[in-house]
Amino acid sequence: MSDQSLCTHLNAIETVKVSDEYVCEECIKSGSNWVHLRSCQTCGVTLCCDESPQKHMTKHFKQRHHPVVASAQAGERWLWCYVDEQFIEY
């Protein structure tokens, strides 16, 4: 995604990873519900978004420091960098 207006984290993404698992494993473990899903571009885990009660993907970022997520929702094609708070549609 080489674009000089993008942060280094987004520019480092060569292939967007989106899981074919449409569940938040952490919500399933805790018996919670999720709203939307995001896929981590570093490790590939899919977790729930900040509109979900548990905000598992943000917790994942804070614990693991994996900077970029992609929407795992059908019809959505975007990336978000937590570190630089940058969004891009692809």
ZALUMMAR-983422 format. One record per residue: x, y, z of N, C-alpha, C in turn; residue in one letter. Coordinates in nm, 4 decimals. Layout:
! residues N
<node n_x="X" n_y="Y" n_z="Z" ca_x="X" ca_y="Y" ca_z="Z" c_x="X" c_y="Y" c_z="Z" nutor="a"/>
...
END
This chain:
! residues 90
<node n_x="0.0829" n_y="-0.1195" n_z="0.0000" ca_x="0.0000" ca_y="0.0000" ca_z="0.0000" c_x="0.0866" c_y="0.1248" c_z="0.0000" nutor="m"/>
<node n_x="0.1913" n_y="0.1256" n_z="-0.0699" ca_x="0.2864" ca_y="0.2354" ca_z="-0.0660" c_x="0.2207" c_y="0.3676" c_z="-0.1068" nutor="s"/>
<node n_x="0.2085" n_y="0.4570" n_z="-0.0088" ca_x="0.1481" ca_y="0.5885" ca_z="-0.0283" c_x="0.2146" c_y="0.6816" c_z="0.0724" nutor="d"/>
<node n_x="0.2747" n_y="0.7870" n_z="0.0264" ca_x="0.3499" ca_y="0.8755" ca_z="0.1148" c_x="0.2634" c_y="0.9455" c_z="0.2188" nutor="q"/>
<node n_x="0.1331" n_y="0.9520" n_z="0.1975" ca_x="0.0454" ca_y="1.0163" ca_z="0.2946" c_x="0.0063" c_y="0.9217" c_z="0.4085" nutor="s"/>
<node n_x="0.0408" n_y="0.7935" n_z="0.3942" ca_x="0.0062" ca_y="0.6949" ca_z="0.4959" c_x="0.1188" c_y="0.6766" c_z="0.5967" nutor="l"/>
<node n_x="0.0822" n_y="0.6357" n_z="0.7166" ca_x="0.1822" ca_y="0.6070" ca_z="0.8189" c_x="0.2624" c_y="0.4821" c_z="0.7802" nutor="c"/>
<node n_x="0.3729" n_y="0.4622" n_z="0.8465" ca_x="0.4592" ca_y="0.3473" ca_z="0.8152" c_x="0.3892" c_y="0.2146" c_z="0.8417" nutor="t"/>
<node n_x="0.3010" n_y="0.2114" n_z="0.9407" ca_x="0.2301" ca_y="0.0861" ca_z="0.9725" c_x="0.1372" c_y="0.0446" c_z="0.8582" nutor="h"/>
<node n_x="0.0615" n_y="0.1399" n_z="0.8058" ca_x="-0.0280" ca_y="0.1095" ca_z="0.6939" c_x="0.0512" c_y="0.0813" c_z="0.5668" nutor="l"/>
<node n_x="0.1588" n_y="0.1538" n_z="0.5450" ca_x="0.2417" ca_y="0.1302" ca_z="0.4275" c_x="0.3058" c_y="-0.0081" c_z="0.4302" nutor="n"/>
<node n_x="0.3227" n_y="-0.0644" n_z="0.5467" ca_x="0.3854" ca_y="-0.1970" ca_z="0.5585" c_x="0.2907" c_y="-0.3107" c_z="0.5195" nutor="a"/>
<node n_x="0.1610" n_y="-0.2834" n_z="0.5094" ca_x="0.0632" ca_y="-0.3875" ca_z="0.4758" c_x="0.0742" c_y="-0.4201" c_z="0.3271" nutor="i"/>
<node n_x="0.1083" n_y="-0.5439" n_z="0.2975" ca_x="0.1174" ca_y="-0.5887" ca_z="0.1581" c_x="-0.0075" c_y="-0.6649" c_z="0.1162" nutor="e"/>
<node n_x="-0.0585" n_y="-0.7484" n_z="0.2053" ca_x="-0.1796" ca_y="-0.8256" ca_z="0.1797" c_x="-0.2699" c_y="-0.8132" c_z="0.3013" nutor="t"/>
<node n_x="-0.3939" n_y="-0.7730" n_z="0.2813" ca_x="-0.4877" ca_y="-0.7584" ca_z="0.3919" c_x="-0.5364" c_y="-0.8969" c_z="0.4344" nutor="v"/>
<node n_x="-0.5258" n_y="-0.9231" n_z="0.5656" ca_x="-0.5699" ca_y="-1.0501" ca_z="0.6238" c_x="-0.7076" c_y="-1.0298" c_z="0.6854" nutor="k"/>
<node n_x="-0.8036" n_y="-1.1075" n_z="0.6403" ca_x="-0.9363" ca_y="-1.1060" ca_z="0.7011" c_x="-0.9778" c_y="-1.2503" c_z="0.7211" nutor="v"/>
<node n_x="-1.0106" n_y="-1.2830" n_z="0.8432" ca_x="-1.0469" ca_y="-1.4193" ca_z="0.8791" c_x="-1.1807" c_y="-1.4594" c_z="0.8173" nutor="s"/>
<node n_x="-1.1963" n_y="-1.5873" n_z="0.7934" ca_x="-1.3266" ca_y="-1.6373" ca_z="0.7502" c_x="-1.4077" c_y="-1.6840" c_z="0.8709" nutor="d"/>
<node n_x="-1.3526" n_y="-1.6637" n_z="0.9902" ca_x="-1.4242" ca_y="-1.6908" ca_z="1.1149" c_x="-1.4992" c_y="-1.5637" c_z="1.1523" nutor="e"/>
<node n_x="-1.6291" n_y="-1.5700" n_z="1.1602" ca_x="-1.7077" ca_y="-1.4508" ca_z="1.1892" c_x="-1.7579" c_y="-1.4508" c_z="1.3326" nutor="y"/>
<node n_x="-1.6633" n_y="-1.4708" n_z="1.4247" ca_x="-1.6927" ca_y="-1.4683" ca_z="1.5675" c_x="-1.5773" c_y="-1.4023" c_z="1.6410" nutor="v"/>
<node n_x="-1.6068" n_y="-1.3480" n_z="1.7553" ca_x="-1.5037" ca_y="-1.2999" ca_z="1.8466" c_x="-1.4825" c_y="-1.4101" c_z="1.9491" nutor="c"/>
<node n_x="-1.3682" n_y="-1.4773" n_z="1.9407" ca_x="-1.3397" ca_y="-1.5887" ca_z="2.0319" c_x="-1.3425" c_y="-1.5455" c_z="2.1784" nutor="e"/>
<node n_x="-1.2964" n_y="-1.4245" n_z="2.2061" ca_x="-1.2948" ca_y="-1.3752" ca_z="2.3442" c_x="-1.4366" c_y="-1.3514" c_z="2.3957" nutor="e"/>
<node n_x="-1.5267" n_y="-1.3015" n_z="2.3116" ca_x="-1.6666" ca_y="-1.2848" ca_z="2.3523" c_x="-1.7318" c_y="-1.4206" c_z="2.3784" nutor="c"/>
<node n_x="-1.6995" n_y="-1.5179" n_z="2.2952" ca_x="-1.7556" ca_y="-1.6518" ca_z="2.3151" c_x="-1.7105" c_y="-1.7074" c_z="2.4501" nutor="i"/>
<node n_x="-1.5822" n_y="-1.6915" n_z="2.4811" ca_x="-1.5287" ca_y="-1.7406" ca_z="2.6097" c_x="-1.5966" c_y="-1.6744" c_z="2.7293" nutor="k"/>
<node n_x="-1.6237" n_y="-1.5441" n_z="2.7166" ca_x="-1.6799" ca_y="-1.4704" ca_z="2.8302" c_x="-1.8319" c_y="-1.4631" c_z="2.8286" nutor="s"/>
<node n_x="-1.8948" n_y="-1.5149" n_z="2.7224" ca_x="-2.0405" ca_y="-1.5096" ca_z="2.7137" c_x="-2.0939" c_y="-1.3724" c_z="2.6779" nutor="g"/>
<node n_x="-2.0096" n_y="-1.2890" n_z="2.6181" ca_x="-2.0490" ca_y="-1.1542" ca_z="2.5791" c_x="-2.0928" c_y="-1.1527" c_z="2.4329" nutor="s"/>
<node n_x="-2.1490" n_y="-1.0425" n_z="2.3894" ca_x="-2.1905" ca_y="-1.0241" ca_z="2.2500" c_x="-2.0989" c_y="-0.9233" c_z="2.1829" nutor="n"/>
<node n_x="-2.0936" n_y="-0.9293" n_z="2.0504" ca_x="-2.0146" ca_y="-0.8325" ca_z="1.9741" c_x="-2.1027" c_y="-0.7650" c_z="1.8711" nutor="w"/>
<node n_x="-2.0560" n_y="-0.6491" n_z="1.8239" ca_x="-2.1286" ca_y="-0.5717" ca_z="1.7237" c_x="-2.0654" c_y="-0.5945" c_z="1.5866" nutor="v"/>
<node n_x="-1.9358" n_y="-0.5590" n_z="1.5731" ca_x="-1.8624" ca_y="-0.5763" ca_z="1.4481" c_x="-1.7296" c_y="-0.6435" c_z="1.4790" nutor="h"/>
<node n_x="-1.6661" n_y="-0.6978" n_z="1.3764" ca_x="-1.5396" ca_y="-0.7687" ca_z="1.3947" c_x="-1.4268" c_y="-0.7008" c_z="1.3193" nutor="l"/>
<node n_x="-1.3062" n_y="-0.7115" n_z="1.3753" ca_x="-1.1846" ca_y="-0.6561" ca_z="1.3164" c_x="-1.0785" c_y="-0.7653" c_z="1.3153" nutor="r"/>
<node n_x="-0.9962" n_y="-0.7679" n_z="1.2104" ca_x="-0.8874" ca_y="-0.8657" ca_z="1.1998" c_x="-0.7532" c_y="-0.7953" c_z="1.2145" nutor="s"/>
<node n_x="-0.6718" n_y="-0.8451" n_z="1.3067" ca_x="-0.5386" ca_y="-0.7912" ca_z="1.3307" c_x="-0.4493" c_y="-0.8241" c_z="1.2117" nutor="c"/>
<node n_x="-0.3791" n_y="-0.7245" n_z="1.1613" ca_x="-0.2939" ca_y="-0.7446" ca_z="1.0445" c_x="-0.1549" c_y="-0.7966" c_z="1.0814" nutor="q"/>
<node n_x="-0.1253" n_y="-0.8066" n_z="1.2092" ca_x="0.0017" ca_y="-0.8648" ca_z="1.2531" c_x="-0.0118" c_y="-1.0142" c_z="1.2758" nutor="t"/>
<node n_x="-0.1116" n_y="-1.0551" n_z="1.3540" ca_x="-0.1234" ca_y="-1.1972" ca_z="1.3912" c_x="-0.2448" c_y="-1.2674" c_z="1.3314" nutor="c"/>
<node n_x="-0.3394" n_y="-1.1907" n_z="1.2759" ca_x="-0.4545" ca_y="-1.2504" ca_z="1.2094" c_x="-0.5747" c_y="-1.2797" c_z="1.2971" nutor="g"/>
<node n_x="-0.5663" n_y="-1.2558" n_z="1.4267" ca_x="-0.6791" ca_y="-1.2824" ca_z="1.5152" c_x="-0.7945" c_y="-1.1883" c_z="1.4807" nutor="v"/>
<node n_x="-0.9168" n_y="-1.2384" n_z="1.4932" ca_x="-1.0362" ca_y="-1.1573" ca_z="1.4700" c_x="-1.1088" c_y="-1.1400" c_z="1.6028" nutor="t"/>
<node n_x="-1.1318" n_y="-1.0127" n_z="1.6382" ca_x="-1.1947" ca_y="-0.9788" ca_z="1.7657" c_x="-1.2958" c_y="-0.8668" c_z="1.7447" nutor="l"/>
<node n_x="-1.3707" n_y="-0.8349" n_z="1.8501" ca_x="-1.4780" ca_y="-0.7364" ca_z="1.8396" c_x="-1.4282" c_y="-0.5925" c_z="1.8443" nutor="c"/>
<node n_x="-1.5107" n_y="-0.5036" n_z="1.7905" ca_x="-1.4784" ca_y="-0.3613" ca_z="1.7765" c_x="-1.5119" c_y="-0.2826" c_z="1.9033" nutor="c"/>
<node n_x="-1.4852" n_y="-0.1526" n_z="1.8988" ca_x="-1.5116" ca_y="-0.0649" ca_z="2.0133" c_x="-1.6600" c_y="-0.0369" c_z="2.0369" nutor="d"/>
<node n_x="-1.7452" n_y="-0.0704" n_z="1.9426" ca_x="-1.8893" ca_y="-0.0573" ca_z="1.9657" c_x="-1.9416" c_y="-0.1772" c_z="2.0457" nutor="e"/>
<node n_x="-1.8610" n_y="-0.2796" n_z="2.0578" ca_x="-1.8969" ca_y="-0.3991" ca_z="2.1342" c_x="-1.8666" c_y="-0.3746" c_z="2.2820" nutor="s"/>
<node n_x="-1.9416" n_y="-0.4380" n_z="2.3714" ca_x="-1.9230" ca_y="-0.4126" ca_z="2.5151" c_x="-1.7801" c_y="-0.4370" c_z="2.5652" nutor="p"/>
<node n_x="-1.7124" n_y="-0.5391" n_z="2.5154" ca_x="-1.5808" ca_y="-0.5751" ca_z="2.5683" c_x="-1.4621" c_y="-0.5134" c_z="2.4938" nutor="q"/>
<node n_x="-1.4842" n_y="-0.4604" n_z="2.3753" ca_x="-1.3788" ca_y="-0.3924" ca_z="2.2981" c_x="-1.2508" c_y="-0.4758" c_z="2.2906" nutor="k"/>
<node n_x="-1.2650" n_y="-0.6021" n_z="2.2535" ca_x="-1.1508" ca_y="-0.6931" ca_z="2.2563" c_x="-1.0364" c_y="-0.6559" c_z="2.1623" nutor="h"/>
<node n_x="-1.0665" n_y="-0.5989" n_z="2.0458" ca_x="-0.9559" ca_y="-0.5655" ca_z="1.9554" c_x="-0.8702" c_y="-0.4527" c_z="2.0114" nutor="m"/>
<node n_x="-0.9311" n_y="-0.3534" n_z="2.0731" ca_x="-0.8521" ca_y="-0.2468" ca_z="2.1350" c_x="-0.7698" c_y="-0.3020" c_z="2.2506" nutor="t"/>
<node n_x="-0.8255" n_y="-0.3923" n_z="2.3276" ca_x="-0.7491" ca_y="-0.4568" ca_z="2.4348" c_x="-0.6309" c_y="-0.5336" c_z="2.3764" nutor="k"/>
<node n_x="-0.6531" n_y="-0.6017" n_z="2.2647" ca_x="-0.5465" ca_y="-0.6755" ca_z="2.1960" c_x="-0.4350" c_y="-0.5794" c_z="2.1557" nutor="h"/>
<node n_x="-0.4698" n_y="-0.4655" n_z="2.0980" ca_x="-0.3700" ca_y="-0.3656" ca_z="2.0599" c_x="-0.2902" c_y="-0.3190" c_z="2.1822" nutor="f"/>
<node n_x="-0.3584" n_y="-0.2875" n_z="2.2897" ca_x="-0.2909" ca_y="-0.2364" ca_z="2.4095" c_x="-0.1985" c_y="-0.3407" c_z="2.4724" nutor="k"/>
<node n_x="-0.2356" n_y="-0.4673" n_z="2.4639" ca_x="-0.1529" ca_y="-0.5741" ca_z="2.5208" c_x="-0.0397" c_y="-0.6160" c_z="2.4280" nutor="q"/>
<node n_x="-0.0679" n_y="-0.6284" n_z="2.2992" ca_x="0.0280" ca_y="-0.6839" ca_z="2.2033" c_x="0.0996" c_y="-0.5792" c_z="2.1183" nutor="r"/>
<node n_x="0.0432" n_y="-0.4592" n_z="2.1136" ca_x="0.1012" ca_y="-0.3501" ca_z="2.0332" c_x="0.1014" c_y="-0.3820" c_z="1.8835" nutor="h"/>
<node n_x="0.0010" n_y="-0.4564" n_z="1.8374" ca_x="-0.0168" ca_y="-0.4821" ca_z="1.6938" c_x="-0.0962" c_y="-0.3641" c_z="1.6385" nutor="h"/>
<node n_x="-0.0361" n_y="-0.2827" n_z="1.5513" ca_x="-0.0923" ca_y="-0.1513" ca_z="1.5198" c_x="-0.2115" c_y="-0.1445" c_z="1.4244" nutor="p"/>
<node n_x="-0.2246" n_y="-0.2400" n_z="1.3296" ca_x="-0.3245" ca_y="-0.2225" ca_z="1.2231" c_x="-0.4298" c_y="-0.3321" c_z="1.2257" nutor="v"/>
<node n_x="-0.5554" n_y="-0.2901" n_z="1.2078" ca_x="-0.6666" ca_y="-0.3843" ca_z="1.1949" c_x="-0.7411" c_y="-0.3553" c_z="1.0649" nutor="v"/>
<node n_x="-0.8094" n_y="-0.4583" n_z="1.0164" ca_x="-0.8978" ca_y="-0.4448" ca_z="0.9000" c_x="-1.0384" c_y="-0.4803" c_z="0.9442" nutor="a"/>
<node n_x="-1.1351" n_y="-0.4164" n_z="0.8846" ca_x="-1.2725" ca_y="-0.4560" ca_z="0.9105" c_x="-1.2934" c_y="-0.5974" c_z="0.8584" nutor="s"/>
<node n_x="-1.3599" n_y="-0.6795" n_z="0.9376" ca_x="-1.3924" ca_y="-0.8155" ca_z="0.8957" c_x="-1.5406" c_y="-0.8258" c_z="0.8587" nutor="a"/>
<node n_x="-1.6040" n_y="-0.7108" n_z="0.8392" ca_x="-1.7458" ca_y="-0.7077" ca_z="0.8035" c_x="-1.7624" c_y="-0.7187" c_z="0.6520" nutor="q"/>
<node n_x="-1.8595" n_y="-0.7962" n_z="0.6103" ca_x="-1.8888" ca_y="-0.8094" ca_z="0.4672" c_x="-1.9181" c_y="-0.6723" c_z="0.4079" nutor="a"/>
<node n_x="-1.8579" n_y="-0.6445" n_z="0.2935" ca_x="-1.8818" ca_y="-0.5192" ca_z="0.2234" c_x="-1.7974" c_y="-0.4021" c_z="0.2710" nutor="g"/>
<node n_x="-1.7211" n_y="-0.4199" n_z="0.3775" ca_x="-1.6338" ca_y="-0.3137" ca_z="0.4266" c_x="-1.4892" c_y="-0.3476" c_z="0.3911" nutor="e"/>
<node n_x="-1.4180" n_y="-0.2500" n_z="0.3362" ca_x="-1.2779" ca_y="-0.2708" ca_z="0.2976" c_x="-1.1963" c_y="-0.1514" c_z="0.3461" nutor="r"/>
<node n_x="-1.1575" n_y="-0.1587" n_z="0.4740" ca_x="-1.0784" ca_y="-0.0504" ca_z="0.5302" c_x="-0.9808" c_y="-0.1031" c_z="0.6337" nutor="w"/>
<node n_x="-0.8790" n_y="-0.0191" n_z="0.6597" ca_x="-0.7770" ca_y="-0.0466" ca_z="0.7606" c_x="-0.7707" c_y="0.0696" c_z="0.8583" nutor="l"/>
<node n_x="-0.7341" n_y="0.0403" n_z="0.9825" ca_x="-0.7175" ca_y="0.1420" ca_z="1.0861" c_x="-0.5856" c_y="0.1175" c_z="1.1575" nutor="w"/>
<node n_x="-0.5076" n_y="0.2231" n_z="1.1752" ca_x="-0.3847" ca_y="0.2160" ca_z="1.2528" c_x="-0.4111" c_y="0.2794" c_z="1.3888" nutor="c"/>
<node n_x="-0.4012" n_y="0.1981" n_z="1.4946" ca_x="-0.4211" ca_y="0.2493" ca_z="1.6300" c_x="-0.3134" c_y="0.3498" c_z="1.6691" nutor="y"/>
<node n_x="-0.1896" n_y="0.3230" n_z="1.6335" ca_x="-0.0775" ca_y="0.4067" ca_z="1.6747" c_x="-0.0907" c_y="0.5478" c_z="1.6187" nutor="v"/>
<node n_x="-0.1139" n_y="0.5574" n_z="1.4893" ca_x="-0.1192" ca_y="0.6870" ca_z="1.4225" c_x="-0.2606" c_y="0.7392" c_z="1.3996" nutor="d"/>
<node n_x="-0.3590" n_y="0.6628" n_z="1.4459" ca_x="-0.5003" ca_y="0.6990" ca_z="1.4304" c_x="-0.5300" c_y="0.7382" c_z="1.2864" nutor="e"/>
<node n_x="-0.4909" n_y="0.6494" n_z="1.1957" ca_x="-0.5097" ca_y="0.6743" ca_z="1.0528" c_x="-0.5982" c_y="0.5659" c_z="0.9928" nutor="q"/>
<node n_x="-0.6887" n_y="0.6078" n_z="0.9066" ca_x="-0.7878" ca_y="0.5219" ca_z="0.8420" c_x="-0.7677" c_y="0.5285" c_z="0.6922" nutor="f"/>
<node n_x="-0.7843" n_y="0.4133" n_z="0.6252" ca_x="-0.7787" ca_y="0.4126" ca_z="0.4796" c_x="-0.8740" c_y="0.3060" c_z="0.4255" nutor="i"/>
<node n_x="-0.9448" n_y="0.3413" n_z="0.3211" ca_x="-1.0245" ca_y="0.2422" ca_z="0.2482" c_x="-0.9359" c_y="0.1858" c_z="0.1384" nutor="e"/>
<node n_x="-0.9553" n_y="0.0591" n_z="0.1082" ca_x="-0.8755" ca_y="-0.0023" ca_z="0.0015" c_x="-0.9635" c_y="-0.0735" c_z="-0.0966" nutor="y"/>
END
